[in-house]
Amino acid sequence: MEKKGRPVTKPPELKSGYYLEIKSKGASSGVKIRRDTKQAMEFTIKQYEKSKIVTYLGEVKDGRWVDGKNKGKKTR
């Protein structure tokens, strides 16, 4: 079944918040998770760190990375 309509031309932007990447041990790719507050982000890290590999990606505000390894860059 084909998709109908016009294809997306503008890449999606990330919402404002704190971003984490969670991977299974031995996996090459992971899942990005967004949290609204720093406290919620820290709770999520504690929740997953025993069984998964958790990487803090940084905070996004108004389409730009505020901290992390992409600091100062646009999200897309």
Biopython code that builds the backbone (N, CA, C, O; Angstrom):
import numpy as np
from Bio.PDB.StructureBuilder import StructureBuilder

atoms = [
    (1, "MET", "N", (0.838, -1.178, 0.000)),
    (1, "MET", "CA", (0.000, 0.000, 0.000)),
    (1, "MET", "C", (0.879, 1.235, 0.000)),
    (1, "MET", "O", (1.755, 1.375, 0.854)),
    (2, "GLU", "N", (0.657, 2.123, -0.937)),
    (2, "GLU", "CA", (1.457, 3.335, -1.052)),
    (2, "GLU", "C", (0.914, 4.431, -0.149)),
    (2, "GLU", "O", (-0.286, 4.516, 0.108)),
    (3, "LYS", "N", (1.835, 5.269, 0.326)),
    (3, "LYS", "CA", (1.414, 6.445, 1.068)),
    (3, "LYS", "C", (1.018, 7.523, 0.081)),
    (3, "LYS", "O", (1.697, 7.729, -0.925)),
    (4, "LYS", "N", (-0.056, 8.199, 0.356)),
    (4, "LYS", "CA", (-0.506, 9.251, -0.536)),
    (4, "LYS", "C", (-0.192, 10.612, 0.076)),
    (4, "LYS", "O", (-0.065, 10.756, 1.292)),
    (5, "GLY", "N", (-0.073, 11.586, -0.786)),
    (5, "GLY", "CA", (0.176, 12.937, -0.307)),
    (5, "GLY", "C", (1.596, 13.373, -0.591)),
    (5, "GLY", "O", (2.405, 12.629, -1.145)),
    (6, "ARG", "N", (1.867, 14.575, -0.205)),
    (6, "ARG", "CA", (3.164, 15.185, -0.457)),
    (6, "ARG", "C", (4.170, 14.718, 0.586)),
    (6, "ARG", "O", (3.836, 14.657, 1.769)),
    (7, "PRO", "N", (5.394, 14.387, 0.179)),
    (7, "PRO", "CA", (6.399, 13.962, 1.157)),
    (7, "PRO", "C", (6.880, 15.132, 2.015)),
    (7, "PRO", "O", (6.785, 16.291, 1.611)),
    (8, "VAL", "N", (7.381, 14.823, 3.169)),
    (8, "VAL", "CA", (7.888, 15.824, 4.098)),
    (8, "VAL", "C", (9.153, 16.450, 3.514)),
    (8, "VAL", "O", (10.042, 15.736, 3.051)),
    (9, "THR", "N", (9.237, 17.788, 3.534)),
    (9, "THR", "CA", (10.423, 18.455, 2.992)),
    (9, "THR", "C", (11.253, 19.110, 4.082)),
    (9, "THR", "O", (12.456, 19.301, 3.905)),
    (10, "LYS", "N", (10.644, 19.454, 5.194)),
    (10, "LYS", "CA", (11.363, 20.101, 6.293)),
    (10, "LYS", "C", (11.680, 19.060, 7.368)),
    (10, "LYS", "O", (10.781, 18.350, 7.817)),
    (11, "PRO", "N", (12.940, 18.961, 7.785)),
    (11, "PRO", "CA", (13.271, 17.998, 8.836)),
    (11, "PRO", "C", (12.651, 18.408, 10.171)),
    (11, "PRO", "O", (12.560, 19.601, 10.459)),
    (12, "PRO", "N", (12.230, 17.463, 10.979)),
    (12, "PRO", "CA", (11.616, 17.797, 12.267)),
    (12, "PRO", "C", (12.655, 18.373, 13.235)),
    (12, "PRO", "O", (13.827, 18.000, 13.189)),
    (13, "GLU", "N", (12.216, 19.284, 14.109)),
    (13, "GLU", "CA", (13.102, 19.849, 15.123)),
    (13, "GLU", "C", (12.796, 19.195, 16.462)),
    (13, "GLU", "O", (11.676, 18.745, 16.705)),
    (14, "LEU", "N", (13.789, 19.147, 17.315)),
    (14, "LEU", "CA", (13.606, 18.564, 18.633)),
    (14, "LEU", "C", (12.899, 19.553, 19.540)),
    (14, "LEU", "O", (13.125, 20.759, 19.444)),
    (15, "LYS", "N", (12.041, 19.049, 20.423)),
    (15, "LYS", "CA", (11.354, 19.894, 21.396)),
    (15, "LYS", "C", (12.336, 20.300, 22.488)),
    (15, "LYS", "O", (13.364, 19.651, 22.680)),
    (16, "SER", "N", (12.018, 21.367, 23.196)),
    (16, "SER", "CA", (12.857, 21.810, 24.304)),
    (16, "SER", "C", (12.788, 20.798, 25.441)),
    (16, "SER", "O", (11.718, 20.278, 25.757)),
    (17, "GLY", "N", (13.934, 20.523, 26.052)),
    (17, "GLY", "CA", (13.995, 19.573, 27.153)),
    (17, "GLY", "C", (15.367, 18.929, 27.244)),
    (17, "GLY", "O", (16.297, 19.331, 26.545)),
    (18, "TYR", "N", (15.491, 17.938, 28.097)),
    (18, "TYR", "CA", (16.742, 17.213, 28.326)),
    (18, "TYR", "C", (16.679, 15.881, 27.577)),
    (18, "TYR", "O", (15.682, 15.165, 27.658)),
    (19, "TYR", "N", (17.741, 15.556, 26.853)),
    (19, "TYR", "CA", (17.750, 14.352, 26.023)),
    (19, "TYR", "C", (18.778, 13.340, 26.508)),
    (19, "TYR", "O", (19.905, 13.686, 26.860)),
    (20, "LEU", "N", (18.352, 12.069, 26.516)),
    (20, "LEU", "CA", (19.197, 10.935, 26.879)),
    (20, "LEU", "C", (19.147, 9.922, 25.745)),
    (20, "LEU", "O", (18.167, 9.851, 25.004)),
    (21, "GLU", "N", (20.210, 9.144, 25.620)),
    (21, "GLU", "CA", (20.187, 8.018, 24.693)),
    (21, "GLU", "C", (20.372, 6.760, 25.513)),
    (21, "GLU", "O", (21.302, 6.667, 26.314)),
    (22, "ILE", "N", (19.492, 5.790, 25.318)),
    (22, "ILE", "CA", (19.531, 4.540, 26.062)),
    (22, "ILE", "C", (19.769, 3.399, 25.085)),
    (22, "ILE", "O", (19.033, 3.238, 24.112)),
    (23, "LYS", "N", (20.827, 2.592, 25.360)),
    (23, "LYS", "CA", (21.181, 1.451, 24.516)),
    (23, "LYS", "C", (21.233, 0.189, 25.361)),
    (23, "LYS", "O", (21.533, 0.233, 26.554)),
    (24, "SER", "N", (20.937, -0.927, 24.729)),
    (24, "SER", "CA", (21.186, -2.217, 25.364)),
    (24, "SER", "C", (22.685, -2.480, 25.268)),
    (24, "SER", "O", (23.348, -1.990, 24.354)),
    (25, "LYS", "N", (23.211, -3.243, 26.199)),
    (25, "LYS", "CA", (24.641, -3.548, 26.169)),
    (25, "LYS", "C", (24.962, -4.372, 24.934)),
    (25, "LYS", "O", (24.342, -5.408, 24.693)),
    (26, "GLY", "N", (25.935, -3.908, 24.149)),
    (26, "GLY", "CA", (26.323, -4.588, 22.927)),
    (26, "GLY", "C", (25.601, -4.080, 21.691)),
    (26, "GLY", "O", (25.915, -4.516, 20.584)),
    (27, "ALA", "N", (24.650, -3.179, 21.843)),
    (27, "ALA", "CA", (23.900, -2.654, 20.691)),
    (27, "ALA", "C", (24.632, -1.461, 20.079)),
    (27, "ALA", "O", (25.358, -0.746, 20.770)),
    (28, "SER", "N", (24.435, -1.256, 18.776)),
    (28, "SER", "CA", (25.106, -0.143, 18.111)),
    (28, "SER", "C", (24.246, 1.117, 18.092)),
    (28, "SER", "O", (24.786, 2.221, 18.013)),
    (29, "SER", "N", (22.931, 0.983, 18.161)),
    (29, "SER", "CA", (22.062, 2.150, 18.154)),
    (29, "SER", "C", (21.150, 2.117, 19.371)),
    (29, "SER", "O", (20.915, 1.066, 19.968)),
    (30, "GLY", "N", (20.644, 3.291, 19.724)),
    (30, "GLY", "CA", (19.804, 3.380, 20.902)),
    (30, "GLY", "C", (18.543, 4.175, 20.646)),
    (30, "GLY", "O", (18.204, 4.484, 19.504)),
    (31, "VAL", "N", (17.852, 4.502, 21.728)),
    (31, "VAL", "CA", (16.598, 5.246, 21.678)),
    (31, "VAL", "C", (16.805, 6.571, 22.395)),
    (31, "VAL", "O", (17.371, 6.606, 23.488)),
    (32, "LYS", "N", (16.342, 7.680, 21.775)),
    (32, "LYS", "CA", (16.423, 8.987, 22.429)),
    (32, "LYS", "C", (15.178, 9.187, 23.283)),
    (32, "LYS", "O", (14.057, 8.913, 22.854)),
    (33, "ILE", "N", (15.404, 9.671, 24.503)),
    (33, "ILE", "CA", (14.311, 9.952, 25.423)),
    (33, "ILE", "C", (14.423, 11.409, 25.849)),
    (33, "ILE", "O", (15.513, 11.894, 26.152)),
    (34, "ARG", "N", (13.272, 12.114, 25.871)),
    (34, "ARG", "CA", (13.249, 13.514, 26.294)),
    (34, "ARG", "C", (12.527, 13.624, 27.628)),
    (34, "ARG", "O", (11.502, 12.980, 27.848)),
    (35, "ARG", "N", (13.073, 14.445, 28.511)),
    (35, "ARG", "CA", (12.437, 14.749, 29.784)),
    (35, "ARG", "C", (12.338, 16.263, 29.919)),
    (35, "ARG", "O", (13.204, 16.990, 29.431)),
    (36, "ASP", "N", (11.283, 16.743, 30.582)),
    (36, "ASP", "CA", (11.046, 18.176, 30.715)),
    (36, "ASP", "C", (11.936, 18.843, 31.759)),
    (36, "ASP", "O", (12.363, 19.981, 31.565)),
    (37, "THR", "N", (12.221, 18.154, 32.858)),
    (37, "THR", "CA", (12.985, 18.769, 33.946)),
    (37, "THR", "C", (14.275, 17.993, 34.200)),
    (37, "THR", "O", (14.408, 16.826, 33.833)),
    (38, "LYS", "N", (15.207, 18.673, 34.831)),
    (38, "LYS", "CA", (16.489, 18.042, 35.164)),
    (38, "LYS", "C", (16.279, 16.926, 36.193)),
    (38, "LYS", "O", (16.942, 15.890, 36.140)),
    (39, "GLN", "N", (15.354, 17.149, 37.126)),
    (39, "GLN", "CA", (15.067, 16.144, 38.150)),
    (39, "GLN", "C", (14.512, 14.865, 37.519)),
    (39, "GLN", "O", (14.906, 13.766, 37.911)),
    (40, "ALA", "N", (13.618, 14.991, 36.563)),
    (40, "ALA", "CA", (13.062, 13.819, 35.874)),
    (40, "ALA", "C", (14.129, 13.102, 35.069)),
    (40, "ALA", "O", (14.129, 11.874, 34.985)),
    (41, "MET", "N", (15.049, 13.871, 34.471)),
    (41, "MET", "CA", (16.145, 13.289, 33.700)),
    (41, "MET", "C", (17.075, 12.482, 34.610)),
    (41, "MET", "O", (17.486, 11.376, 34.258)),
    (42, "GLU", "N", (17.403, 13.033, 35.772)),
    (42, "GLU", "CA", (18.271, 12.317, 36.715)),
    (42, "GLU", "C", (17.607, 11.045, 37.224)),
    (42, "GLU", "O", (18.280, 10.031, 37.407)),
    (43, "PHE", "N", (16.289, 11.081, 37.456)),
    (43, "PHE", "CA", (15.556, 9.894, 37.891)),
    (43, "PHE", "C", (15.600, 8.805, 36.816)),
    (43, "PHE", "O", (15.753, 7.624, 37.128)),
    (44, "THR", "N", (15.464, 9.211, 35.547)),
    (44, "THR", "CA", (15.500, 8.257, 34.433)),
    (44, "THR", "C", (16.874, 7.610, 34.316)),
    (44, "THR", "O", (16.975, 6.415, 34.037)),
    (45, "ILE", "N", (17.932, 8.390, 34.527)),
    (45, "ILE", "CA", (19.293, 7.835, 34.492)),
    (45, "ILE", "C", (19.442, 6.764, 35.563)),
    (45, "ILE", "O", (19.956, 5.682, 35.282)),
    (46, "LYS", "N", (19.002, 7.048, 36.788)),
    (46, "LYS", "CA", (19.091, 6.072, 37.876)),
    (46, "LYS", "C", (18.272, 4.821, 37.571)),
    (46, "LYS", "O", (18.666, 3.707, 37.917)),
    (47, "GLN", "N", (17.136, 5.019, 36.924)),
    (47, "GLN", "CA", (16.231, 3.907, 36.619)),
    (47, "GLN", "C", (16.853, 2.928, 35.616)),
    (47, "GLN", "O", (16.704, 1.715, 35.770)),
    (48, "TYR", "N", (17.542, 3.435, 34.599)),
    (48, "TYR", "CA", (18.044, 2.592, 33.520)),
    (48, "TYR", "C", (19.512, 2.190, 33.638)),
    (48, "TYR", "O", (19.932, 1.253, 32.957)),
    (49, "GLU", "N", (20.313, 2.858, 34.474)),
    (49, "GLU", "CA", (21.757, 2.639, 34.457)),
    (49, "GLU", "C", (22.198, 1.239, 34.877)),
    (49, "GLU", "O", (23.311, 0.833, 34.542)),
    (50, "LYS", "N", (21.374, 0.495, 35.589)),
    (50, "LYS", "CA", (21.765, -0.858, 36.017)),
    (50, "LYS", "C", (21.720, -1.863, 34.870)),
    (50, "LYS", "O", (22.533, -2.786, 34.822)),
    (51, "SER", "N", (20.772, -1.690, 33.944)),
    (51, "SER", "CA", (20.610, -2.687, 32.885)),
    (51, "SER", "C", (20.940, -2.183, 31.484)),
    (51, "SER", "O", (21.061, -2.989, 30.561)),
    (52, "LYS", "N", (21.088, -0.881, 31.301)),
    (52, "LYS", "CA", (21.322, -0.307, 29.975)),
    (52, "LYS", "C", (22.518, 0.642, 30.012)),
    (52, "LYS", "O", (23.020, 0.995, 31.079)),
    (53, "ILE", "N", (22.963, 1.044, 28.821)),
    (53, "ILE", "CA", (23.998, 2.072, 28.694)),
    (53, "ILE", "C", (23.277, 3.399, 28.466)),
    (53, "ILE", "O", (22.578, 3.566, 27.467)),
    (54, "VAL", "N", (23.450, 4.343, 29.398)),
    (54, "VAL", "CA", (22.747, 5.623, 29.328)),
    (54, "VAL", "C", (23.755, 6.725, 29.015)),
    (54, "VAL", "O", (24.782, 6.848, 29.683)),
    (55, "THR", "N", (23.446, 7.537, 27.978)),
    (55, "THR", "CA", (24.307, 8.640, 27.581)),
    (55, "THR", "C", (23.496, 9.926, 27.622)),
    (55, "THR", "O", (22.423, 10.007, 27.025)),
    (56, "TYR", "N", (24.012, 10.939, 28.330)),
    (56, "TYR", "CA", (23.360, 12.246, 28.381)),
    (56, "TYR", "C", (23.749, 13.012, 27.124)),
    (56, "TYR", "O", (24.932, 13.268, 26.898)),
    (57, "LEU", "N", (22.772, 13.380, 26.308)),
    (57, "LEU", "CA", (23.043, 14.084, 25.057)),
    (57, "LEU", "C", (23.070, 15.595, 25.235)),
    (57, "LEU", "O", (23.819, 16.280, 24.539)),
    (58, "GLY", "N", (22.265, 16.130, 26.156)),
    (58, "GLY", "CA", (22.269, 17.563, 26.406)),
    (58, "GLY", "C", (20.871, 18.132, 26.522)),
    (58, "GLY", "O", (19.871, 17.420, 26.434)),
    (59, "GLU", "N", (20.835, 19.452, 26.725)),
    (59, "GLU", "CA", (19.565, 20.175, 26.839)),
    (59, "GLU", "C", (19.316, 20.962, 25.562)),
    (59, "GLU", "O", (20.238, 21.554, 25.002)),
    (60, "VAL", "N", (18.078, 20.968, 25.104)),
    (60, "VAL", "CA", (17.684, 21.726, 23.913)),
    (60, "VAL", "C", (16.743, 22.846, 24.331)),
    (60, "VAL", "O", (15.771, 22.622, 25.053)),
    (61, "LYS", "N", (17.045, 24.061, 23.867)),
    (61, "LYS", "CA", (16.165, 25.207, 24.087)),
    (61, "LYS", "C", (16.042, 25.967, 22.786)),
    (61, "LYS", "O", (17.051, 26.343, 22.189)),
    (62, "ASP", "N", (14.807, 26.201, 22.333)),
    (62, "ASP", "CA", (14.537, 26.981, 21.120)),
    (62, "ASP", "C", (15.305, 26.469, 19.906)),
    (62, "ASP", "O", (15.820, 27.266, 19.121)),
    (63, "GLY", "N", (15.387, 25.152, 19.743)),
    (63, "GLY", "CA", (16.022, 24.570, 18.564)),
    (63, "GLY", "C", (17.534, 24.542, 18.585)),
    (63, "GLY", "O", (18.143, 24.259, 17.554)),
    (64, "ARG", "N", (18.170, 24.821, 19.715)),
    (64, "ARG", "CA", (19.635, 24.791, 19.845)),
    (64, "ARG", "C", (20.030, 23.978, 21.078)),
    (64, "ARG", "O", (19.320, 23.953, 22.083)),
    (65, "TRP", "N", (21.181, 23.317, 20.971)),
    (65, "TRP", "CA", (21.728, 22.568, 22.106)),
    (65, "TRP", "C", (22.367, 23.565, 23.077)),
    (65, "TRP", "O", (23.206, 24.372, 22.677)),
    (66, "VAL", "N", (21.971, 23.507, 24.347)),
    (66, "VAL", "CA", (22.513, 24.404, 25.373)),
    (66, "VAL", "C", (23.792, 23.824, 25.969)),
    (66, "VAL", "O", (24.731, 24.565, 26.260)),
    (67, "ASP", "N", (23.834, 22.505, 26.151)),
    (67, "ASP", "CA", (25.034, 21.853, 26.678)),
    (67, "ASP", "C", (25.165, 20.472, 26.048)),
    (67, "ASP", "O", (24.373, 20.098, 25.183)),
    (68, "GLY", "N", (26.161, 19.726, 26.482)),
    (68, "GLY", "CA", (26.409, 18.416, 25.891)),
    (68, "GLY", "C", (27.453, 18.513, 24.790)),
    (68, "GLY", "O", (28.077, 19.560, 24.616)),
    (69, "LYS", "N", (27.649, 17.427, 24.046)),
    (69, "LYS", "CA", (28.702, 17.418, 23.036)),
    (69, "LYS", "C", (28.355, 18.244, 21.799)),
    (69, "LYS", "O", (29.250, 18.579, 21.023)),
    (70, "ASN", "N", (27.070, 18.583, 21.593)),
    (70, "ASN", "CA", (26.640, 19.398, 20.451)),
    (70, "ASN", "C", (26.384, 20.851, 20.842)),
    (70, "ASN", "O", (25.646, 21.544, 20.140)),
    (71, "LYS", "N", (26.958, 21.327, 21.920)),
    (71, "LYS", "CA", (26.690, 22.657, 22.468)),
    (71, "LYS", "C", (26.800, 23.747, 21.404)),
    (71, "LYS", "O", (27.804, 23.839, 20.697)),
    (72, "GLY", "N", (25.742, 24.581, 21.297)),
    (72, "GLY", "CA", (25.732, 25.710, 20.380)),
    (72, "GLY", "C", (25.233, 25.396, 18.984)),
    (72, "GLY", "O", (24.972, 26.320, 18.213)),
    (73, "LYS", "N", (25.091, 24.131, 18.631)),
    (73, "LYS", "CA", (24.634, 23.763, 17.293)),
    (73, "LYS", "C", (23.112, 23.715, 17.233)),
    (73, "LYS", "O", (22.441, 23.562, 18.254)),
    (74, "LYS", "N", (22.575, 23.849, 16.011)),
    (74, "LYS", "CA", (21.143, 23.682, 15.804)),
    (74, "LYS", "C", (20.799, 22.202, 15.888)),
    (74, "LYS", "O", (21.653, 21.343, 15.666)),
    (75, "THR", "N", (19.527, 21.905, 16.215)),
    (75, "THR", "CA", (19.118, 20.506, 16.348)),
    (75, "THR", "C", (19.030, 19.833, 14.997)),
    (75, "THR", "O", (19.291, 18.633, 14.919)),
    (76, "ARG", "N", (18.676, 20.531, 13.920)),
    (76, "ARG", "CA", (18.638, 19.967, 12.567)),
    (76, "ARG", "C", (19.043, 20.997, 11.574)),
    (76, "ARG", "O", (19.076, 20.720, 10.375)),
]
sb = StructureBuilder()
sb.init_structure("model")
sb.init_model(0)
sb.init_chain("A")
sb.init_seg("    ")
for serial, (resi, resn, name, xyz) in enumerate(atoms, 1):
    if name == "N":
        sb.init_residue(resn, " ", resi, " ")
    sb.init_atom(name, np.array(xyz, "f"), 0.0, 1.0, " ", f" {name:<3s}", serial, name[0])
structure = sb.get_structure()
